[in-house]
């Protein structure tokens, strides 16, 4: 069941990201390319993507190979129950900001929120059935999605499985694919190879 839930989440997330990236070829931002606001949005996008990549790698180091076998409550999982989804939200926000279009930001960030809200509810039902009281107590003390960093705690040593860490690194790299895609779209538009259909905020 957990595997099927995760597959649906990945498919919907990829479709949403793909649509936003595709929109970069058929739309142009209303904000001027060299304006302070444009540069600020781009910088914020890079920062959020970097935070997403580092956060997802770090979270995977704690849960890789033991997900659904043991209730992980340390490291990033001591600050929120779904750190991988939280850092994915940061990545979605980063992609939206890199587009320099408010509508793209709202679509991708709002879409990810909707996807993860339903997913988390289904996963929590599964985890409550599997871990019972242990999960109920964990749920009572740790926030659902938005981290409370003051609660951070971790053990001196943790089991480590390199193949899951390697997968997390490759996964993190793919988040940065948004940058060359948007840059390619901008180049093609500036070279009059393609023409945007809309100018949007």
C-alpha positions in Angstrom: 0.0 0.0 0.0 2.7 2.5 1.0 4.6 1.8 -2.3 1.5 2.5 -4.4 0.8 5.8 -2.5 4.4 6.9 -3.1 4.1 6.1 -6.8 1.0 8.2 -7.2 2.8 11.1 -5.4 5.8 10.9 -7.7 3.7 10.8 -10.8 1.5 13.8 -9.9 4.6 15.7 -8.7 6.4 15.1 -12.0 3.4 16.1 -14.1 3.1 19.3 -12.1 6.8 20.2 -12.5 6.7 19.3 -16.2 3.7 21.6 -16.8 5.4 24.5 -15.0 8.7 23.9 -16.9 6.7 23.7 -20.2 5.0 27.0 -19.4 8.4 28.6 -19.6 8.5 28.1 -23.3 5.0 29.5 -24.1 4.9 32.3 -21.6 7.2 35.2 -20.6 7.5 36.9 -17.2 6.1 40.4 -17.0 9.0 41.4 -14.7 11.9 42.8 -16.6 14.9 40.5 -16.8 17.4 42.9 -15.2 15.2 44.4 -12.6 16.0 44.1 -8.9 12.8 42.1 -8.3 13.7 39.6 -11.1 17.1 39.0 -9.7 15.8 38.7 -6.2 13.3 36.0 -7.3 16.0 34.1 -9.1 18.3 34.2 -6.1 15.5 33.1 -3.7 14.8 30.2 -6.1 18.4 29.0 -6.1 18.5 29.2 -2.3 15.3 27.2 -1.9 16.5 24.6 -4.4 19.8 24.2 -2.5 17.9 23.9 0.8 15.7 21.2 -0.9 18.6 19.2 -2.2 20.6 19.3 1.1 17.5 18.7 3.2 16.3 15.7 1.2 19.8 14.1 1.2 20.1 14.6 5.0 16.6 13.2 5.6 17.2 10.2 3.4 20.4 9.4 5.4 18.1 8.8 8.4 15.3 6.8 6.8 16.9 5.1 3.8 16.3 1.4 3.9 14.2 1.3 7.1 11.1 3.3 6.0 8.0 1.5 7.2 10.2 -1.1 9.1 10.9 1.2 12.0 9.4 4.5 13.1 12.2 7.1 12.6 12.0 9.9 15.1 15.5 11.4 15.1 17.4 14.0 13.1 15.1 15.8 10.8 12.3 13.5 11.9 12.5 15.0 15.4 11.6 18.4 14.0 8.7 17.4 11.7 7.1 14.1 10.8 7.5 14.6 7.0 10.8 16.3 6.3 11.2 14.9 2.8 7.9 16.4 1.9 8.8 19.7 3.6 12.0 20.0 1.6 10.2 19.0 -1.6 7.9 21.9 -0.9 10.9 24.2 -0.7 12.1 22.8 -4.1 8.7 23.4 -5.6 8.7 27.0 -4.3 12.2 27.4 -5.7 11.1 26.2 -9.2 8.2 28.6 -9.0 10.5 31.5 -8.1 13.0 30.6 -10.9 10.2 31.1 -13.4 9.8 34.7 -12.2 6.1 34.3 -12.6 3.7 34.6 -9.6 1.2 32.3 -11.3 3.7 29.5 -11.8 4.8 29.8 -8.2 1.2 29.6 -7.0 0.4 26.6 -9.3 3.4 24.5 -8.3 3.5 25.3 -4.6 -0.2 25.1 -4.2 -0.3 21.9 -6.2 2.4 20.3 -4.1 0.6 21.3 -0.9 -2.6 19.6 -2.2 -0.7 16.5 -3.2 1.1 16.1 0.1 -1.9 17.0 2.2 -3.8 14.0 0.9 -0.7 11.8 0.9 0.2 12.6 4.5 -3.3 11.7 5.7 -3.2 8.3 3.9 0.4 7.6 5.2 -0.6 8.6 8.8 -3.5 6.1 8.7 -1.1 3.4 7.5 1.6 4.3 10.2 -1.0 4.4 13.0 -2.1 0.9 12.1 1.4 -0.4 11.9 3.1 1.3 14.9 0.0 2.0 17.1 0.8 3.9 20.3 4.4 4.7 19.3 3.1 6.6 16.3 0.3 8.3 18.3 2.8 9.6 20.9 5.2 10.7 18.1 2.3 12.5 16.3 1.4 14.3 19.5 4.8 15.9 20.0 6.2 16.5 16.5 4.7 18.9 13.9 3.2 17.4 10.8 5.0 19.3 8.0 6.4 22.7 9.2 9.6 21.9 11.2 10.1 23.0 14.8 13.9 23.1 14.8 14.2 23.6 18.5 13.1 20.0 19.0 16.1 18.6 17.0 17.7 15.6 18.5 19.7 12.7 17.2 21.7 9.6 18.2 25.5 9.4 18.3 25.5 6.7 15.6 23.0 5.7 12.9 22.8 2.7 10.4 23.9 3.9 7.0 23.1 2.3 3.6 25.1 3.9 0.8 22.8 3.0 -2.0 19.9 5.0 -0.6 22.2 7.9 0.0 23.5 7.7 -3.6 19.9 7.6 -4.8 19.1 10.7 -2.7 22.1 12.6 -4.3 20.9 11.8 -7.8 17.3 12.8 -6.8 18.6 16.1 -5.5 20.5 16.9 -8.7 17.3 16.5 -10.7 15.7 19.4 -8.8 18.2 21.7 -10.4 17.1 20.7 -13.9 14.6 23.6 -13.7 17.5 26.2 -14.1 18.8 25.1 -17.5 15.2 24.5 -18.8 14.1 28.0 -17.9 17.4 29.4 -19.3 16.9 27.5 -22.5 13.3 28.8 -22.8 14.6 32.4 -22.3 17.3 32.0 -24.9 15.0 30.6 -27.5 12.6 33.5 -26.9 15.3 36.2 -27.1 16.6 34.6 -30.3 13.1 34.7 -31.8 13.2 31.0 -32.3 10.0 30.6 -30.4 7.5 33.3 -29.4 5.7 33.4 -26.0 2.0 33.2 -26.3 1.4 35.2 -23.1 3.2 37.6 -20.8 2.2 36.7 -17.2 2.9 37.9 -13.7 
